[in-house]
Amino acid sequence: MRNLLTAFFLMLALPAFAGPVTSAKLDNGMEVVVIEDHRAPVVVHMVWYRIGAADQARGHSGIAHFLEHLMFQGTKTVAPGDLSKIVAAQGGSDNAFTTQDYTAYFQRVAADRLGLVMQLESDRMHNLNLTQQDVDTELKVILDERTQRTDSDPSALFTEQMGAAQYLNHPYGTPVIGWRSEMEGLTRQDALDFYKANYAPNNAILIVAGDVKPDEVLALAKKYYGPIPPSDAIQPRVRPVEPPQLAARRLTMTDPRVAQPYVVRTYLAPQAKTGDQKQAAALTILAELLGGNASTSLMARSLMFDSHEATYVAAQYDGISLDPTTFGLVVVPAQGVSLGDAEKAMDACLAKFLKDGVDQAEFDRIKAQIRAKQVYDQDNTQGAAHRYGMALASGLTVQDVQDWPKVLADVTPQDVMAAAAQVLDPKQSVTGWLSPEEPK
Amino acid sequence: MIRLLTLLAFLASPALAEIKIQEVTSPGGIKAWLVENHDIAFTALDIRFQGGTSLDLPGKRGATNLMTALIEEGSGDLDAQAFAAARDGLAADFKFSADADGVDVSAKMLTENRDKALGLLQGALTAPRFDTEAVERVRAQVLQVISSNAKDPDTIASTLLAHTAFGDHPYGSDENGTADSVKALTRDDLVTAWKGAMARDRIYVAAAGDITPDQLGKALDQLLGGLPAKGAPQPSDVKLNVPGGVIAQPFPGPQTTILFWQKGLRFDDPDYFAATILNEILGGNGFSSRLMDEVREKRGLTYGIDSSLVIYDHAQALEGSVSVSNDKVAETVKVIRDVWAGLAKGVTQKELDDTKTYLTGSYPLRFDGNARIASILVGMQMLGLPTDYPATRNAKVEAVTLADVNRVAAKLLTPGELSFVMVGDGKAD
């Protein structure tokens, strides 16, 4: 059995991250990653497609996410909605999600049910069957999802406006769920075209994590996914690129539903690149230094403890992204502090940081937490599966995921300052004020 | 389709997780449950103090909530920043939270510095400082939460439901308190809340991970031995109000939040497992419930709808929630009422069988990680369950018959008394 498998798969064992990790590739181009964790009789099965909202044609915003919903509407042999019912009837759970860079489907079941969920997932990779009636109903559901998650929430609406202002040309400026007017026009044929163009084994990554052995997973993968022919229609993911960003942008949005005004700033920022994650690691630590800890980060100390001008501060950066991403800062001013003063205080904080440099004690604590995270992360196999999936669907490799803890550990204060000097560039920034009425 | 069903028929009930729960009693007499696992060099520790925000004294609503938020804001000779720096330097993780029935402490600590982390946690639990600076800073955060909640239709609806269902009992009001009650809280009020809530007569403890029973026993005495022996008296039981009909509160926006409820039942009720199966069929496991089928799958009225058996320490209910566009409110309410009336007439054998395989299959999947195990073990102790419960629980589900579920459906479900609150611009008729 083992010899036979070796003939079909290039198996590559890698050092432990969250348990042993094995990767392989099927003959039809489908990547396979197996993460072992034998502590509980559970398995997480995920298929990640290298297709996201940022890969949509202009004017069809929302189609990637709409198709994700329609993938639950049945195949030639499984009735609409039955996939979830079959998984639930086995005690499992399933769901799916769409981002700018990928669309992923997952099930969490008892480890001896892996074959069943592979059969179901592989079936809908190439046998989707959509009736007009199911498409019509599901279009109402995604419009309601937009109403519930975005239109009912001024903060979500503001985030859309911020994204649109940040990206002058790149499709990251369009929200994943879509603009309502374009969503309303999405058709069954649009969904089928998008499906045929993008759903194929050579555009997919299989991640299986839990109480499984790699050779068993590979045998099942070969049985269920192996027979699906690769597609020759998969296009390289070359998206419109950003022109030089030369002008700082400012947005002011008012909505009477806003309870808590805040100021937010995003800067265009580089993503982690395969074999070159150093700058992304430095930015990850920069976010921690500026706004990670609610008591000891720089913005917390100066705005919440020293001046009491803010009740909440945060800095955000996630380097896993196919194309350039953002570095974000947010300040919620204290009662009686204007958004203008909050923004001034935030900028004073950044200026002080660029002048004084890294607080070595805080830097050391962040490093200690990064080391500990490698221990704690082993307790969460589903999280590890998620990290591999995100990375592999965003242009990184298994090796990059394995290297990441060391790249983070090797970051120096000088690296952080260099990354800060490059990224905290007003010309590449958007500053937004959200408030219930016009700021004075 | 046929091939799939054949495959399903061959799958037996899944293997049960081998959860070996040890009962540990510390030298000082504190009891805890432990699942030892030395694979990963850390320990997850979960402590729950029964009572929680329902212990707030009259006129002091929000005291327990604010007190709990201040536990990590300085203790002993460490102020808030020094405490945070010490905790992060050890890479320990402490979470403190309060709900209507308890104050929860969830901690993770590395084996390499566990004693130091325990020492720090002990300081937080037994010698919180409640410094003026910290009190005012966190009070301002709580006040912002209260003002945000006042503009959030989901929170407005759940507070409206709570007040309608539970009246003047602490369950009937927002545990954050009101802006006025929070502004009026003094340091003395917080100290009183701390002494009342965090005492040894109401502790439930569990640990999972890289720690032995001896080590855990010693740690418990160190950690909790300094707490007061007796806390504040527990609140009394409260009768659930079910007025029937619809209580509507206008709120601007494209959607209306709809919550609905009726009587529930206690965990120790002999019909609990039949009721659990009934709720799963009604609106439990998401995609395959009657509410989800009728409201989302067939009509596309919403993104999601669910129901749950709510079991507090002092009251019970069967509750559900959904958000829909304002013009779909009347139709949605009618569909929910129809589902309720239909379910009261009984379920099918297939629904029962599918739900049993779901409940028995999903149960062992819960125990996947030290942090989750510690939390589940605390919950089991509070329900008075024995340590062998994980091995016997599925048999209790399997024992439920179609006649049991249908008897409970007729008895428990009261379509005529189903009550609604809704917040938004939609109209129910």
Contacts between the chains, C-beta under 8 A, distances in Angstrom:
chain1	res1	chain2	res2	distance
A	39	B	37	6.8
A	39	B	39	6.4
A	39	B	368	7.2
A	39	B	369	7.7
A	40	B	17	5.7
A	40	B	364	7.4
A	40	B	365	7.5
A	40	B	367	5.5
A	40	B	368	4.1
A	40	B	369	7.6
A	41	B	14	6.8
A	41	B	15	4.9
A	41	B	17	6.1
A	41	B	364	6.0
A	42	B	364	7.6
A	42	B	365	4.9
A	42	B	368	5.0
A	72	B	287	7.8
A	77	B	1	5.0
A	77	B	3	7.1
A	77	B	4	6.9
A	78	B	1	6.6
A	78	B	4	6.8
A	79	B	1	7.1
A	80	B	297	7.6
A	81	B	287	6.6
A	81	B	288	7.7
A	81	B	293	7.6
A	81	B	297	5.6
A	84	B	286	7.5
A	84	B	287	3.9
A	84	B	288	6.3
A	85	B	287	6.8
A	85	B	288	4.3
A	85	B	354	7.2
A	86	B	4	6.8
A	86	B	8	7.1
A	88	B	285	5.1
A	88	B	286	7.5
A	88	B	287	6.6
A	88	B	288	4.8
A	88	B	354	7.5
A	88	B	358	5.0
A	89	B	8	7.6
A	89	B	288	7.5
A	89	B	354	4.5
A	89	B	357	5.0
A	89	B	358	5.7
A	89	B	361	7.8
A	90	B	8	7.7
A	90	B	11	6.9
A	90	B	14	7.8
A	90	B	357	6.2
A	90	B	358	7.5
A	90	B	361	5.0
A	91	B	14	6.4
A	91	B	357	6.3
A	91	B	358	5.4
A	91	B	359	7.3
A	91	B	360	6.4
A	91	B	361	1.7
A	91	B	362	3.9
A	91	B	363	7.2
A	91	B	364	7.9
A	91	B	365	6.5
A	92	B	361	6.7
A	92	B	362	7.0
A	92	B	365	7.5
A	93	B	285	7.6
A	93	B	286	7.8
A	93	B	362	7.2
A	94	B	287	8.0
A	108	B	365	6.5
A	109	B	361	7.6
A	109	B	365	7.5
A	110	B	14	3.5
A	110	B	15	7.0
A	110	B	361	5.9
A	110	B	364	6.7
A	110	B	365	6.6
A	112	B	11	7.4
A	112	B	14	6.3
A	112	B	15	7.0
A	113	B	11	6.7
A	113	B	14	7.2
A	113	B	361	7.9
A	115	B	7	7.8
A	116	B	7	6.2
A	116	B	8	7.4
A	116	B	11	7.1
A	119	B	4	7.2
A	119	B	7	7.1
A	120	B	4	7.8
A	136	B	300	7.7
A	137	B	297	7.2
A	137	B	298	7.3
A	137	B	299	7.3
A	137	B	300	4.2
A	138	B	300	6.9
A	139	B	300	7.5
A	140	B	299	7.9
A	140	B	300	3.2
A	140	B	301	7.5
A	141	B	296	6.2
A	141	B	300	5.0
A	141	B	302	7.5
A	141	B	303	6.0
A	144	B	300	7.2
A	144	B	301	7.2
A	144	B	302	5.6
A	144	B	303	5.1
A	144	B	324	7.1
A	144	B	325	6.3
A	145	B	303	4.3
A	147	B	254	5.1
A	147	B	255	5.4
A	147	B	325	5.9
A	148	B	255	5.9
A	148	B	302	7.8
A	148	B	303	5.3
A	148	B	323	5.2
A	149	B	303	7.7
A	151	B	254	5.2
A	151	B	255	7.8
A	152	B	153	7.3
A	152	B	253	5.3
A	152	B	254	6.1
A	152	B	255	5.0
A	152	B	323	7.6
A	256	B	252	7.1
A	257	B	151	5.6
A	257	B	252	6.9
A	257	B	253	6.7
A	258	B	151	7.3
A	259	B	144	7.9
A	259	B	147	5.2
A	259	B	148	3.9
A	259	B	149	7.7
A	259	B	150	6.6
A	259	B	151	4.0
A	259	B	152	7.3
A	260	B	144	5.5
A	260	B	147	6.8
A	260	B	148	5.2
A	293	B	84	6.0
A	293	B	88	6.3
A	294	B	84	7.5
A	295	B	73	8.0
A	295	B	80	5.5
A	295	B	81	5.0
A	295	B	83	7.7
A	295	B	84	3.6
A	295	B	85	7.8
A	296	B	81	5.5
A	296	B	84	5.0
A	296	B	85	5.3
A	296	B	88	6.9
A	301	B	81	7.0
A	304	B	137	6.4
A	305	B	80	7.6
A	305	B	81	6.5
A	305	B	133	7.6
A	305	B	137	7.4
A	308	B	136	8.0
A	308	B	137	7.0
A	311	B	137	7.6
A	311	B	140	5.1
A	311	B	141	5.0
A	311	B	144	5.5
A	312	B	141	6.9
A	312	B	144	7.7
A	332	B	144	7.0
A	334	B	140	5.8
A	335	B	140	6.5
A	335	B	143	7.3
A	335	B	144	7.8
A	361	B	85	7.2
A	362	B	85	7.9
A	364	B	89	7.5
A	365	B	85	6.4
A	365	B	88	4.3
A	365	B	89	5.0
A	366	B	88	7.7
A	368	B	88	7.1
A	368	B	89	5.9
A	368	B	90	7.4
A	368	B	91	4.9
A	369	B	88	5.9
A	369	B	91	4.8
A	371	B	91	6.9
A	372	B	42	7.9
A	372	B	91	3.2
A	372	B	110	5.7
A	373	B	91	7.8
A	375	B	40	6.2
A	375	B	41	5.7
A	375	B	42	5.4
A	375	B	110	6.2
A	376	B	42	6.2
A	376	B	93	7.4
A	376	B	108	6.1
A	378	B	39	7.7
A	378	B	40	4.8
A	379	B	40	5.9
A	379	B	42	7.4
A	379	B	44	7.6
A	379	B	369	4.6
A	379	B	370	5.3
A	379	B	371	6.1
A	380	B	369	6.0
A	381	B	368	7.2
A	381	B	369	7.8
A	382	B	368	7.8
